[in-house]
Amino acid sequence: MSSPETTELLTDSYGRTVRSLRMSVTDRCNLNCIYCHNEGHIGHNKEMSVDTIVNIVEVGSRFGINRLKISGGEPLLRKDLEEALMRLPEMRDVSMTTNAVLLKGRASSLKDAGLDRVNISLDTLNPDKYHTITNCGKGIFDKVLDGIHEAVDVGLTPVKLNMVLLKDLNDNEIKDMLEFTREYNGDVILQLIELMDFRDLPQYRINANEVERSLMSVSSDVKVRELHKRKKYIINGAEVEFVRPVDNTEFCANCNRLRVTAGGKLKPCLLVSDNMVDVSEASVEELPDLFRLAVSRRVPFCKS
């Protein structure tokens, strides 16, 4: 279905207009990563129905929200994901973040249903380290690589590889990961991510400034993304971004995203959980005012 013409934008008291939804469709996951923050929300068993998912996105689109990122847990644990995708209103961009364990054999149906691209969590190219980080069984690592290959083959591109940097565990693998992405001739982009330490793991915190300086020293070109003013480094033909959400006033000042929990609550900020708005049982007629209420509660977590 196509979105109706926008008559109202959702702008908070700090002048930030919401253009994007990040929607968790399940809290379930088939991995147990050592750093997982579960989208900043304590998990539960309740999941939104497909109807609720579609209604939330439909009403959001009426306010000019034109980007949707589907997340989890692991969204591919939902067998009805393709159904939800097919019923969504027309959006500028529909993406999904996944660990890719279940992506092989499903990438094509997701693409056909309306998914544009994927972000895939891959913190290491070492199978033993992967097992340590994810607490998964042997053989899972190869399934992830198969999922990446298939995503590229069916056109879920650019595939962004999310690599959470962990001190003394994988922070020496950036060069290897860049070599891996080069094999895909621009269809795979590396995103280095500063650890958001929800689980109190200070031993894994890297020096983000040192990482930035290292990338700068070997890059042939540096571009700046408009959103969040995030830098993109071009290194021997490979593209790498460094995501720094921790204590980042620019990140918060430019945030245009509203989150939706798996249980159907609008979450104004990843790092705050006492201001959510429950929309799980809301009718389409009730949703617009609930969106307005959630946006009215948006406050930058890191203020300049």
VMD Tcl script that draws the C-alpha trace (Angstrom):
set ca {
  {0.00 0.00 0.00}
  {1.16 3.55 -0.59}
  {1.52 6.13 2.17}
  {-0.90 9.06 2.33}
  {0.47 12.53 1.80}
  {2.16 13.82 4.95}
  {0.34 16.66 6.67}
  {2.20 16.68 9.99}
  {5.77 15.91 11.04}
  {6.77 14.61 14.44}
  {9.30 17.08 15.85}
  {10.41 17.05 19.46}
  {11.13 20.06 21.68}
  {14.80 19.94 20.63}
  {13.93 20.40 16.96}
  {14.62 16.78 15.99}
  {12.13 15.46 13.44}
  {11.47 11.73 13.58}
  {12.05 10.12 10.19}
  {12.92 6.56 11.19}
  {11.55 3.65 13.19}
  {13.72 0.93 14.70}
  {11.36 -1.91 15.47}
  {12.21 -4.98 17.50}
  {9.90 -7.79 16.35}
  {11.09 -10.32 18.93}
  {13.19 -10.52 22.08}
  {14.13 -14.11 21.27}
  {17.60 -14.86 19.98}
  {19.50 -17.96 18.92}
  {22.82 -16.51 20.15}
  {23.89 -15.15 23.54}
  {26.50 -12.51 22.79}
  {28.57 -11.38 25.74}
  {27.75 -7.69 25.21}
  {24.09 -7.82 24.06}
  {21.97 -4.91 25.28}
  {18.63 -6.24 23.95}
  {17.80 -2.85 22.43}
  {18.03 -1.30 25.89}
  {14.96 -3.16 27.08}
  {14.38 -6.10 29.41}
  {13.03 -8.99 27.37}
  {9.68 -10.71 27.74}
  {7.70 -13.32 25.88}
  {5.03 -11.09 24.35}
  {5.47 -10.24 20.68}
  {3.50 -7.91 18.45}
  {1.16 -9.45 15.93}
  {1.67 -8.78 12.24}
  {-1.41 -6.53 12.35}
  {0.11 -4.44 15.14}
  {3.44 -4.15 13.30}
  {1.71 -3.00 10.11}
  {-0.54 -0.53 11.92}
  {2.38 1.11 13.73}
  {4.40 1.51 10.54}
  {1.35 2.69 8.59}
  {0.54 5.43 11.10}
  {4.22 6.37 11.35}
  {4.34 6.80 7.59}
  {1.51 9.31 7.78}
  {3.84 11.48 9.88}
  {6.60 11.33 7.28}
  {8.51 8.42 8.82}
  {10.02 6.81 5.74}
  {12.72 4.48 7.07}
  {12.25 1.26 8.99}
  {14.91 -0.92 10.58}
  {13.71 -4.30 11.82}
  {15.66 -5.78 14.71}
  {15.36 -8.29 17.55}
  {16.55 -10.35 19.35}
  {16.92 -12.19 16.11}
  {14.11 -11.17 13.73}
  {14.50 -14.26 11.54}
  {13.13 -16.37 14.39}
  {9.74 -15.01 13.31}
  {8.30 -17.18 10.54}
  {5.79 -14.48 9.62}
  {8.34 -11.78 8.87}
  {7.80 -11.95 5.11}
  {4.04 -11.52 5.64}
  {4.66 -8.37 7.68}
  {7.04 -6.98 5.07}
  {4.58 -7.54 2.24}
  {1.87 -5.62 4.07}
  {3.93 -2.55 4.97}
  {3.26 0.84 3.37}
  {5.72 2.13 0.83}
  {8.90 3.29 2.56}
  {12.10 4.96 1.40}
  {14.20 2.25 3.05}
  {13.40 -1.00 4.86}
  {16.37 -2.75 6.44}
  {16.98 -5.45 9.01}
  {19.70 -6.22 11.50}
  {20.39 -9.94 11.90}
  {23.05 -12.35 13.03}
  {22.54 -14.13 9.67}
  {22.50 -17.63 11.20}
  {19.12 -18.25 9.54}
  {19.58 -16.01 6.51}
  {20.66 -18.63 3.98}
  {17.60 -19.99 2.23}
  {15.51 -16.98 3.24}
  {17.30 -13.99 1.78}
  {15.45 -14.24 -1.52}
  {11.97 -14.40 0.03}
  {12.81 -11.43 2.24}
  {13.96 -9.44 -0.77}
  {10.81 -10.34 -2.69}
  {8.68 -9.31 0.30}
  {10.15 -5.81 0.31}
  {13.32 -5.85 2.39}
  {15.95 -3.54 0.88}
  {19.13 -4.42 2.76}
  {20.60 -6.05 5.85}
  {23.01 -5.24 8.65}
  {24.77 -8.40 9.79}
  {26.50 -8.80 13.15}
  {29.96 -10.27 12.64}
  {32.56 -9.39 15.26}
  {35.35 -11.70 14.10}
  {36.51 -13.89 11.24}
  {37.97 -16.39 13.68}
  {35.52 -19.28 14.32}
  {36.87 -19.90 17.84}
  {36.53 -16.24 18.80}
  {33.05 -16.20 17.26}
  {32.10 -19.10 19.52}
  {33.49 -17.21 22.54}
  {31.66 -13.97 21.75}
  {28.30 -15.49 20.84}
  {28.25 -18.52 23.15}
  {26.98 -20.56 20.21}
  {27.59 -24.10 19.05}
  {30.27 -25.12 16.60}
  {29.41 -24.74 12.93}
  {27.31 -21.60 13.39}
  {30.08 -19.37 12.05}
  {29.94 -21.03 8.62}
  {26.17 -20.47 8.47}
  {26.76 -16.76 9.00}
  {29.23 -16.59 6.11}
  {26.73 -18.44 3.91}
  {24.09 -15.91 4.88}
  {26.33 -13.00 3.93}
  {27.06 -14.54 0.53}
  {23.38 -15.13 -0.17}
  {22.38 -11.62 0.93}
  {24.82 -10.17 -1.60}
  {23.68 -12.58 -4.31}
  {19.99 -11.59 -4.02}
  {20.72 -7.85 -3.75}
  {20.13 -7.06 -0.07}
  {22.90 -4.51 -0.47}
  {24.84 -2.74 0.67}
  {25.31 -5.34 3.39}
  {26.69 -3.63 6.48}
  {28.81 -5.79 8.74}
  {28.44 -4.65 12.35}
  {31.66 -5.32 14.25}
  {31.52 -4.41 17.94}
  {35.09 -3.64 18.96}
  {36.22 -5.58 22.04}
  {39.58 -4.79 23.59}
  {42.11 -7.62 23.44}
  {39.54 -9.87 21.79}
  {38.91 -8.62 18.25}
  {40.34 -5.11 18.08}
  {43.33 -6.42 16.12}
  {41.10 -7.75 13.33}
  {40.03 -4.52 11.63}
  {42.52 -4.99 8.78}
  {41.37 -8.58 8.22}
  {37.72 -7.53 8.20}
  {38.45 -4.82 5.64}
  {40.14 -7.41 3.43}
  {37.04 -9.57 3.75}
  {34.71 -6.75 2.66}
  {36.90 -5.89 -0.36}
  {36.10 -9.30 -1.82}
  {32.54 -8.07 -2.43}
  {33.50 -5.07 -4.58}
  {31.54 -2.45 -2.70}
  {28.48 -4.56 -1.83}
  {29.69 -5.02 1.77}
  {30.55 -2.13 4.11}
  {32.22 -2.45 7.49}
  {30.73 -0.68 10.50}
  {32.93 -0.59 13.58}
  {30.83 -0.07 16.69}
  {31.93 1.25 20.06}
  {30.79 -1.08 22.84}
  {27.71 0.12 24.71}
  {28.53 -1.40 28.07}
  {25.11 -2.49 29.33}
  {26.55 -5.62 30.95}
  {29.38 -3.92 32.87}
  {32.29 -5.25 30.83}
  {34.93 -2.52 31.24}
  {37.69 -4.94 30.28}
  {36.41 -4.86 26.69}
  {36.17 -1.06 26.30}
  {38.47 0.20 23.55}
  {39.95 3.69 23.24}
  {37.64 5.14 20.60}
  {39.87 8.14 19.90}
  {42.81 5.86 19.15}
  {40.67 3.87 16.70}
  {39.66 7.08 14.93}
  {43.27 8.21 14.66}
  {44.33 4.83 13.32}
  {41.63 4.87 10.64}
  {42.50 8.42 9.68}
  {46.18 7.58 9.30}
  {45.58 4.91 6.65}
  {42.56 6.36 4.81}
  {42.74 7.93 1.38}
  {39.49 9.83 1.83}
  {37.13 10.73 4.67}
  {33.47 11.53 4.11}
  {30.88 12.64 6.65}
  {27.37 11.23 6.72}
  {24.73 13.88 7.28}
  {22.95 11.88 9.98}
  {24.93 11.86 13.25}
  {27.87 13.51 11.38}
  {29.40 10.03 11.25}
  {32.70 9.66 9.41}
  {33.26 7.17 6.59}
  {36.86 6.20 5.90}
  {37.98 4.92 2.50}
  {40.92 2.54 2.98}
  {42.39 0.95 -0.15}
  {38.98 0.90 -1.79}
  {37.08 -0.46 1.25}
  {34.58 1.65 3.16}
  {34.43 1.63 6.96}
  {32.31 3.66 9.36}
  {32.94 4.06 13.07}
  {29.78 4.28 15.16}
  {30.35 6.05 18.48}
  {27.07 6.22 20.44}
  {28.73 6.37 23.86}
  {28.77 9.88 25.43}
  {28.24 11.29 21.95}
  {26.41 14.62 21.92}
  {26.39 14.76 18.10}
  {24.85 11.30 17.91}
  {22.02 12.36 20.22}
  {21.61 15.86 18.79}
  {20.99 14.43 15.33}
  {18.90 11.40 16.35}
  {15.80 11.09 14.17}
  {14.74 7.63 15.33}
  {11.87 6.34 17.43}
  {12.15 2.78 18.71}
  {9.47 0.14 19.09}
  {9.95 -2.73 21.55}
  {8.99 -6.29 20.72}
  {6.04 -6.03 23.09}
  {4.65 -2.97 21.32}
  {5.89 0.07 23.22}
  {7.18 3.26 21.63}
  {10.61 3.92 23.16}
  {11.84 7.52 22.74}
  {15.49 6.71 23.59}
  {17.60 3.56 23.60}
  {19.18 4.50 26.93}
  {15.98 5.41 28.80}
  {13.25 2.93 29.76}
  {10.93 4.87 32.07}
  {9.21 6.99 29.42}
  {7.80 4.41 27.02}
  {4.30 4.54 25.53}
  {2.35 1.29 25.22}
  {0.71 0.91 21.80}
  {0.32 -2.87 21.82}
  {-3.49 -2.73 22.11}
  {-4.03 0.63 20.43}
  {-6.38 1.05 17.50}
  {-5.31 2.81 14.32}
  {-7.41 5.76 15.46}
  {-5.59 5.94 18.81}
  {-2.07 5.55 17.45}
  {-1.48 9.11 16.16}
  {-1.90 10.69 19.61}
  {0.32 7.98 21.15}
  {3.03 8.77 18.59}
  {2.77 12.46 19.51}
  {3.03 11.58 23.22}
  {6.15 9.45 22.67}
  {7.86 12.16 20.64}
  {7.03 14.75 23.30}
  {9.11 12.64 25.71}
  {12.23 12.61 23.51}
  {15.22 14.21 25.26}
  {18.86 13.87 24.09}
  {20.56 11.46 26.51}
  {23.95 13.14 25.90}
  {23.56 16.91 25.93}
  {26.14 19.42 24.79}
}
mol new
graphics top color blue
foreach p $ca { graphics top sphere $p radius 0.5 }
foreach p [lrange $ca 0 end-1] q [lrange $ca 1 end] { graphics top cylinder $p $q radius 0.2 }
display resetview
